């Protein structure tokens, strides 16, 4: 009887050890996924991207203005999540054979008088929207980051 109780104690000890190791692995995996920059699942990324992808390739200026208006709306909605704010660049015209760019990025946009980088980003997007000519055709190219989310939008004259 004494041997049976010792066997039960040993078995319980092994089960507790397995439980502790399993919990440690689970906590490690949770911490590792928390370090993911996007924090979004594939469905959320696909939904976010689809709203920009409809403007991919050749578009009239009026559609490009709609794209930039959506980017402004997106910047207001996701101002606290820089992963959700793609940088936008526009080749406005050629001067001396060289393209002139407008560029708006939440990371490099500078800061407004209030210290708000998002407000400056939105200001750049507004200037870009105003520089678009509705009757011209533009080429839009989307770039995706390592997480699969759109992180850059380039707009060019056709």
N, C-alpha and C positions, 0 to 999 in steps of 0.2 A: 504494500500500500504506500509505503514511504517512497519507493522508486517511481510510482505512478504520479504522485504529487510533484516530485522533482521534475519529471518529464513535462507535466503540464506547465510548470513555472518556466522551464526552458522554452517551450513552444510559445508561450505568451510573450516572453522576452524577444524572441525572433520576430513575432508579428508586430510588436511595438517598434522594433528597429526598422522593419520594412516600412511601416507607416511613417516614421520620422524621415527616412530617406525619400519616400514618395512625396511628402509634403515639401521637402527641400527642393526637389526637382520641379515641382509645380510652382513654387514661389520664384525660382530662378527663371523659368519660362515666362511667367507673368512679368517679371521685371525686364526681361529682354524684349518682350513685345511692347512694353511701355516706352522703350527707347526708340521705337519706330517713329520717324519724323511725321508721318501723315496721321497716324491714329485712325485711319479710315479703312473700312473693309472694301472688298472689290466692288460691291454693289454701289457704295457711296462714291467711290472713285469714278466708276462708269457713269453714274448719274451726273456728277460734276462735269466730267469731260464732255458728255454728250451735248451740254448746253453751249459749249464753245465749238465743238466739232462740226456743228451744222453750218458754220461760217468758213470752214476750211476750203482752200483753193481759190478760184476766181470769184470775185464778188463785186457788185456795183457799190459805189461809194455810200449809197443809202443803207445797204446791208452792213457795210463796215461801220457806219455810224451806230447802227443797232448793236453790233458786237461791242463797240467801245461803251455804249450806254449800259449794256449788260455787265461789262467789266466794272463800271462805276458802281452799279447796284450790288454786284458781288463784293466789291471792296467795302461798301457800307455794311453789308451783312456779315462778312467774315473778317472784320478789321482786327480781331484778336488772334487770328490764325494765319500767319504769313505763308504757310504752305498752300493755302487756298487763294493766294493773290499772285497770279502770274504776271511776270514783267511783260510790258507791251512796248514795241518799237515801231516807228512809222518812218519810212523813207518818203519825205515830203516832196522833194524836188532835186534837180541836179544843178549845182553851181560849179562852173568851170570843169564840168565833166565828173564832179564828185558828188555823191549823194549827201543830202543834209538830213539828219535824223532828229526825230523827237523820240525820247525814251522815257518811259515811266516804270519804275521798279519800286516795290515797297521797301526793299532793303537799301537802295541807293538813292532814293528820291530826295534826300535831304529832309529838313524839318521846316514846318511852317512856323510862324511867329509864336504859336501856342506850343511848339515842340511836338506836334503831331505828325509823324511820318506818313500816316494814312491820308491825312488831309492833303499833303503835298502830292502824294501818289494820285489822288483823285483829281487834283488841279492839273497835273500833267495829262491825265486821260481826257479831261475836258478840253485842254488845248489841242490835243490830237484830234478829238472829234470835230472841233471847229476847223481844223486844217484840211479835213477830208472834203473833197468835191464830190457831190452826190452823183454826178453823171459819169465820172471816171470809173474805170475798172481797176481793181486792186487784186493782188495775189496775197493770200493769207497762208502762212506756214505756222503750224503748231509744233512745239517741242515738248517732249514728255520727260519728267524727272525720273530718277531711279525708282521712286515709289509708284510710277505709272500715272501720276497726275500731271496735267498740263502745267508747265512752269514758265513757258515763254511763248509769246505770240508776236510774230514778225509780219508787218504789213508793208507791201511794196507796190509801186506803180507797176502796171503791166506793160 
